Amino acid sequence: MSNLTLKSLFVDALDRFDSRPAVHYQGQTYSYGEIVTAANQLAHRLRKTGVGPGVSVALMMSNRPEYVVADQAILRCGAVKVALNDMLSASEIDYILRDSDARVAITDAGMLSAALHSAPPLLDLVIAVADPEECPDGVFSWSEALAGQPDTVPFIAPIPENLGLIVYTGGTTGLPKGVMHTQRSLAFNLLAHVMEMGLLDDEVLLLMSSLPDSAGFLLQAGMLKGARHFLEKKFDPELVLQRITADRVTFTFMVPTMIYRVLDRAGGRELDLSSLRTILYGAAPITRERLEHGLKVFGPVFMQLYGQSEAPISSHACAAMTTASIPAVNTAWPAAARPAS
């Protein structure tokens, strides 16, 4: 474990799940093997631009399968991921790209203009998930970047002390500050996610919030278990219920306001919600009344998450309901999900 890095952790894990479905997105299914092949090809393209340990790569995308591929490609290069969500303003993106000394941007069409605003001489390479004819001069389309590249794991050996991630704070007292995480700390962080959340081998995750934020950690943790992931571009309460009832989702992450809307949508309908084992919630307090309502509708499946950019896992907490009006249950470990001792 002393030499643990993101690359060693994921390459070994994902190779075991080659034929399993990894990501479901807009009616399409992508296997772990397909994700790994594309990630290796993209990693080789990044290596040709000098991407490796210590080099910052900006990942600028809305939720989509290419985000998963790019995420894996960056860690297979041993590089530093700088993930930016699509809610940031152009000036915030410019500041973060410059502050992190990003040399490469991997973006989608929606964030391409923001990346180009900070383009040469800042960026050595820009790759966009867009058709080749939509890409300005000097920008590689996704298909062009992967074409002709080897599908083998690139030969590079990051060390545990190398940076693996720079995540930016909310900037409530000034400009956002880049919090630096090493390869080792991120690898142990993800193992803690798997253990603390009790992720099982048959997990089916529904992720609707931005992957550059908490959902991205959940995605990576799920992949370590060979889980299936339903990725959505945006939150839709009716779709949540559909995914649970029809697609048998076992785990999802929502902020309290999302939970409220799902509960309102469910109303008094007869729904088979039996597959759901965990609703992870955080980012804001949940009201007592709504949590009581949620326990009646979904059962004892709630787990509370709180954290910060500096320590995204150390402050996980199990929401144990012990008040007189709420049945005393440990919501972190529903009976159906509790692993054997």
N, C-alpha and C positions, 0 to 999 in steps of 0.2 A: 504493500500500500504506500510505501514511502516514495515511490516513483510514479504515483498516480497522476495522470493528466486527463483532460477531456478527450483527447485523441485516443489514448489507450483504453479509456472507459467505453467510449462509444463504438470504436471499431470492433472490439471483441464482442460487445453486446449485440450490435445490429446484425453481425454476420450470422447469428443464430436464428434470426427471424426472417430469413430471405423471402420466403413465399407468403408470409403473413400480410394481410392488409394493414397498412400503416396509417393512411390518411384518406378520408372521404371528403370530397369537396364538390359541391354543385353537381351531384350525380355521378362523379367520376371517383374511382378507387385507385389508389397508388400503393403498391406493395413496398415492403421494406427494401427488397432487392432493387426496385426501380429508383427509390429515393437514394440508396447508396451509390448506384451506378452514376446517376446524374451528379451527386455530390462529389464523387471522385473526379469526374470530368471537369466540373467547375473548379475544383481545387487545383487541378493541373493548369488550368488557364490562369488562375490567380498566381500560382508559383512562377509562371513565365513573366509576371510583372514584379516579381521580387517579394511577393507576400509570404511571410513566415513569422516566426516568433518576434514579438515586439512591434509588428506592423499593424496599424489600426485599419479595420475595414468597416465602413458604415453600411448597415443593413437597414434599408429604408423601404418598407413595404407594408401594405395592408395584409390582413390574414389571407394566405393562399399557399398552395403546396410548394411554390418556388421559395417561399420563406424558409420552409423546413429544409429544402435542399441547400440553400445558401448558408443556413446556420451550420449544417453539417460540413459543408465545404470549408468554412472559416476555421472550424476547430480541427479539421483534418490537415490544415496548413499550420496549425499551432499559433494562429494569429490572434489578434485582439478584436473582439466583436464590439461594435458601437451601434446599438439598436435604437432607431429613432421612429416614433410612431407618427401616424399621419395627422395627428391633431396639432402638431407643432407648427408655429409660424415660420415663414421663410427666414426671418432674422434669427430665430432660435436655432434653426437647422444650421445656418451659416456659422453661428457662434460655436455650436457643438462640433461641427466638422473641423473648425480651425483649432479649437481648444484640445481636441483629441488627436490632432495631427493625422487625420484620416488620409490615407493615400489612395483608397479605392472606395467607390460607392456602388452598391448593388441595390437597384431600385425598381419600382414598378412605374407604369406610365403616369400614375397620379402624383408621384413625388419626384419625377424626373426633372422638372423645371427647377425645383428647389435645390436639387443636387448640382445642376448646371450653373446655378447662381454662384456656387463656390468652386466651379470647375477651373481648369488650368489657370494658373500653375499649381493650385492646391492639390488636385486629384490627378493621379497618374492613369487611372482606368475608371471608366463608368460603364456598367452593364445594366441594361434595362429590360424588364419583362415587357416587351413590346415587339410588334412586327418590325422587321429590318427597315422597311420604308418609312416607318414612323420615327426612327432614330436619327438625330442630327449627326453631322460629321463628327467622328471621333468617339461616338458612343456605340458600343457593341450591343446588339440585340441578344436576348437570352439564347436563342438557337445558334447564333454565330459564335457565342462564347463557348458553348459546349461542343460544337462541331469538330470532329477530328481529334478530340482529346482522349487520352487513355482512360480506361475505366477502372484502373488499379489504384490502390491507396498510394498517394504520393509519399516518397521516401523523405521524411523529415522527422526529427525527434525533439519535440518541445520538452522542456524540463518543468517540474512542478512549480518552480519559482517564477516562470514566465507569466506575464499578464494574459488573462483570457477574456476579460470583459471590463469595459468602462461603462458604468451606468450613471446617468445624470439625475441629480436630485431635482425637486420641484422648483427650486430657486425662490422660495418664499421670502428670504431675507436678502435677496440680491440675485446675481446671475447663478444659473445652475452650476453645481460643482460635480466634477467627474469622480465617482467612487471607483477605485481600482480593485479588481479581484484577480487573484492568481489562479493558474490552472488547478493547483491542488485544492484551494479553498472552494472553487466551483464544483470540482468533482465530488468532494465530501458533502457539499451543500446539496447536490442532486441525490446522493445516496441517502441523506437525511430526509429529503422530500419523500423518497420511496418508502422509507421506514415509518416516518411520522404520520403519513397519510394512509398507510396500510394498503398501498397499491398492490393488486393481485394480478396474476398472469392473464386473467380473462377480462381485464378492465376495458371499458368502452367510455372514452372521455368526450365530452361536449365542450368545446372551447369557442367562446364568442367574443371575449374581450381581446384587447390588443396583444399580439404576441411579443412585442418589445417589452411588455410589462410582465405581471405575474403569470399570465397564461403561457408565456414562453418557457418559464421554469417548469410548469406543469407538463407542457408538451415534451420537454426533454426527459423529465422523470418518467413519463408514460412510455416513452420510446425505450428506455432502459428495461422495461418490463415486457416489451413487445406488444403494447396495448394498441387498440384501434382508436383513432382520433377523428371526430367529426369537427371540421373547421368551418366556421361561419364568418362571413364578412361583417355582420352586424347582429345585434340582439333582436330576437322576435319571440315574444312569449308563447305564441301559438306553436312556433317551430320547436321550442323547448319541449313542450308537451308531446309533440309529434315524435321527436327524437327519442324520448323516454319510452313512449308506448309502442312505437313501431320499430325503432332501431335498438331498443333495449339498452339505452345508455345507463351506465352504472355510476358515473362520476361526472360532476360538472362544477364549475366555478362561477359564482355570481356575486355582485355587490347587492346589499339589501334592497335597493330600489328595484333591481331586476327581479328579485325574489317576490317582492310585493306585486309586481305586474303579472308574474306567472300565477301567483295565488288568485289574483282577481280574474285572470283568464280561465283558470280551472273552474272557478265558481263551484256549483254543486254537481258538476258532471261526474259520471261514473267513468273513471279512467284506470287502466292497469298501470300503476306506477311501481310495481313490485321489483323491477330490475334495478331501481335506483338505490345505491348504497351510501353515497356521500354527496352532499351539497357543501362545498367549501365556500365560505363567504368571508368578506373582509372589506377593507377600505373605508368603512363607516360603521357606526353602531347600528344594530338591528333593534327595533322596538320589541318590548316584551310581548305585546299583543300579537304582533305579526309572527314572532317566533312560536308562540303558542299555536297560532293558526297553521303555521308551516308543519309543526309536529303532528297536528291532526291530519293534515292532507298527505304528507310524505312519510311520516313516521320518524323515528329517531335516527336521522341521517345527517344532521347538521354538524359541521366542524368549523370552528372559528379560526381565521388566519389574521394575524397582524404582524407587520414587519416594517422594514425600512431598507433603503438602498444599500446601506452599509452592512446589513445583516438580514438578508431576505428569508432565512429559514429559522434562525435562532429564536425568533419570537412567535413561532407557531403556538397556538394554544387550543386545547380541546375544549369545546363548549359543553361542559357538564351541567345539565339542568337539575338544580337541586332545590328550587323554591317550592313552597307548599302547593301552589296551583299548577305546577308542571311536574309530570312524572319524573322521578329521579332516574335518569338514564345517562350513560356515557355516550354522547352522540358521535364521538370519534370512532367508536368501534361497534357498529351495528352487529347483531349476532351473526347475520349472514355473511358479513365481511371479515369477522375476526379471524386472523390467521391461527393455525394450530400452534399450540405452545410446545 
